[in-house]
Amino acid sequence: MSRIEEIMTSSPVIPVIVIDDLADAVPMAKALLSGGLKVLEVTLRTEHGLAAIRKIKQELPEAIVGAGTVISAEDAENSVAAGAEFLVSPGHTDELVDRALALGVPILPGVATPSEAMKMLAKGIRHLKFFPAEAVGGLKVLKAIAGPLPQLRFCPTGGINPEKAIDYLAQNNILCVGGSWMLEKGDIADKNWAAIESKAREAASLAG
Ligand SMILES: O=C(O)C(=O)C[C@H](O)[C@H](O)COP(=O)(O)O
């Protein structure tokens, strides 16, 4: 099994983390891990992304930490230097994907169409993020793609909630789903890590 497949199958849900306050990084990651979600995607959407990856790796070595919203080759380099074990991108460019391959770091490039998926397959990449999942047709699209492109495996992300996650996870070509539903803004503002842990526990128990 490839490393990216190991990561995708070690947890049904990959939480998509946005860090607005660096002090939240470790307690938030701890709550997710305690709830049973050990694969974490820390996005580079805010200025704290890289520092958060470094801190979580240092303090919670049992977490499998990846970088999300990786959109350039430079982001890929910086993420690996910060300790990211895998990369996730909302879409893909040749420059980004070729750099990740050269660095030897697993990457889940974002695709939304069969042509994009075929482009990645031509580079030897069979594991993909399907984004923005719900907005581009959701499960129906991945069921349809499974016919002509059965070798692909997906992590749909975008607009997914626990009910939808169950349906996605029941589909053969879907190994896990990504989402931010367990990280509600109000809970983060209140530093209500117990609430986040309990939503993480529910997510970790989802199965299709
Ligand atoms: O930041 C990125 O790289 C993205 O591609 C976007 C995220 O994956 C989605 O925003 C998560 O989806 P929601 O669960 O709808 O919040």
Boltz pocket constraint, residues with backbone or C-beta under 6 A from the ligand:
constraints:
  - pocket:
      binder: B
      contacts: [[A, 16], [A, 43], [A, 45], [A, 68], [A, 69], [A, 70], [A, 88], [A, 89], [A, 90], [A, 131], [A, 157], [A, 158], [A, 159], [A, 160], [A, 178], [A, 179], [A, 180], [A, 181]]
      max_distance: 6.0
